[in-house]
């Protein structure tokens, strides 16, 4: 089950929708130990392997569909979410962060969703392989937040 940050939970409770809170953000893939909370700083032994953006340009933030079927927020189908992998490693978790947050520092105000990454549905995020190689392209065809 993915974890929402305190910042996102507060935003949802008082201010707005999950879509509004996360639209234009980025999806980061990390190696290393999975933090206990989406509020926690990234462990010093973890490495950011990829920053997923629209068309892999590194600057255009990702968006979600205008409708949520069954309470599920899904990536906008017309967007190509991808990244050129920055470092070689095994991805163990992701953080989806609002545009102003790189997701590595401790924060109770940043809007984030964090989850595990694996090759089976036992993980929050499923990839065909968790072994990423620098210089290759990582594409995300489906991304949903429940």
RONULUM-880155 format. One line per 2 residues: their letters; for each residue x, y, z of C-alpha. Coordinates in Angstrom, 3 decimals, padded with zeros to 6 digits. Example, Ala and Ser with C-alpha at 12.3 -4.5 7.8 and 13.67 -1.06 7.14 Angstrom:
<sites>
AS	012.300/-004.500/007.800  013.670/-001.060/007.140
</sites>
This chain:
<sites>
XX	000.000/000.000/000.000  001.440/003.364/-000.990
XX	001.995/005.954/001.725  000.814/009.539/001.531
XX	002.843/012.267/003.197  001.503/014.395/006.033
XX	001.580/017.352/003.633  -000.655/015.553/001.116
XX	-003.026/014.242/003.803  -003.428/017.771/005.208
XX	-003.984/019.198/001.721  -006.668/016.582/000.984
XX	-008.406/017.142/004.312  -008.636/020.909/003.990
XX	-007.705/022.349/000.608  -008.157/020.263/-002.516
XX	-008.069/017.083/-004.556  -005.218/014.612/-004.878
XX	-005.098/015.460/-008.596  -004.694/019.189/-007.877
XX	-002.048/018.479/-005.243  000.095/016.241/-007.446
XX	-000.460/017.478/-011.035  002.766/018.811/-012.604
XX	004.863/016.748/-010.195  007.511/014.124/-010.905
XX	007.949/010.418/-010.214  011.328/009.462/-008.756
XX	012.687/005.900/-008.690  015.154/005.130/-005.887
XX	017.385/002.266/-004.836  018.094/001.423/-001.212
XX	016.091/001.033/001.975  012.437/002.081/001.746
XX	011.738/004.949/004.172  009.116/004.215/006.829
XX	007.178/007.363/005.914  006.806/009.548/002.827
XX	007.764/012.395/005.195  011.208/010.891/005.897
XX	014.482/011.937/004.282  016.038/009.491/001.832
XX	018.699/007.316/003.478  022.275/008.231/002.529
XX	022.787/004.804/000.957  019.846/005.302/-001.423
XX	020.331/006.623/-004.959  017.860/008.438/-007.207
XX	017.940/006.281/-010.347  015.403/008.101/-012.507
XX	013.245/011.225/-012.585  010.164/010.438/-014.661
XX	008.724/013.376/-016.628  006.621/013.888/-019.753
XX	008.606/012.576/-022.742  011.631/012.181/-020.463
XX	012.550/015.850/-020.842  013.233/016.274/-017.107
XX	011.235/019.513/-016.858  007.623/018.852/-017.889
XX	005.582/017.656/-014.930  003.228/014.697/-015.028
XX	-000.552/014.937/-014.839  -003.470/012.709/-013.912
XX	-006.784/012.013/-015.661  -009.660/014.394/-015.006
XX	-011.822/011.497/-013.792  -011.175/008.840/-011.170
XX	-012.904/005.528/-011.774  -013.679/003.706/-008.535
XX	-011.646/006.230/-006.570  -008.464/005.471/-008.534
XX	-006.366/008.364/-009.847  -004.642/007.337/-013.107
XX	-001.918/008.951/-015.230  -003.135/010.942/-018.210
XX	-003.179/008.332/-020.986  -001.966/010.731/-023.686
XX	001.257/011.520/-021.797  004.426/009.493/-022.317
XX	006.006/009.157/-018.863  009.707/008.320/-019.147
XX	013.270/009.094/-018.115  016.811/008.465/-019.190
XX	018.122/006.461/-016.246  020.670/008.530/-014.292
XX	022.416/005.737/-012.361  022.682/001.957/-012.510
XX	020.985/000.114/-009.649  017.998/-001.840/-008.410
XX	014.918/000.277/-007.800  013.166/-000.560/-004.531
XX	010.753/002.343/-004.100  009.238/005.403/-005.744
XX	008.145/008.819/-004.630  005.681/010.914/-006.592
XX	006.342/014.497/-005.518  004.883/017.890/-006.239
XX	006.976/019.922/-008.703  008.836/021.959/-006.068
XX	010.007/018.856/-004.141  012.808/016.513/-005.216
XX	011.603/014.093/-002.560  014.925/013.512/-000.805
XX	014.697/015.797/002.240  012.531/015.297/005.309
XX	009.242/017.220/005.091  005.829/017.201/006.734
XX	004.474/019.825/004.316  005.514/018.442/000.895
XX	002.808/016.608/-001.050  004.145/013.087/-001.791
XX	003.088/009.507/-002.411  005.613/006.749/-001.745
XX	005.454/003.055/-002.579  007.520/-000.055/-003.104
XX	008.686/-001.176/-006.560  008.974/-004.786/-007.673
XX	008.157/-007.176/-010.500  004.908/-008.581/-009.054
XX	001.594/-007.159/-007.880  002.829/-007.617/-004.301
XX	004.551/-004.233/-004.844  002.884/-000.824/-005.138
XX	004.658/-000.184/-008.434  005.306/-002.994/-010.907
XX	008.105/-002.932/-013.502  009.160/-005.718/-015.840
XX	012.636/-005.427/-014.295  013.840/-003.553/-011.228
XX	017.435/-003.569/-012.523  017.985/-000.188/-014.163
XX	021.030/000.718/-016.263  022.334/004.259/-016.641
XX	021.675/005.709/-020.084  018.734/003.399/-020.850
XX	015.148/004.676/-020.969  012.566/003.787/-018.332
XX	008.946/004.164/-019.407  005.896/004.118/-017.134
XX	002.836/002.977/-019.084  000.426/002.753/-016.166
XX	000.476/004.620/-012.848  -002.418/004.644/-010.417
XX	-002.961/005.967/-006.911  -005.681/004.333/-004.829
</sites>
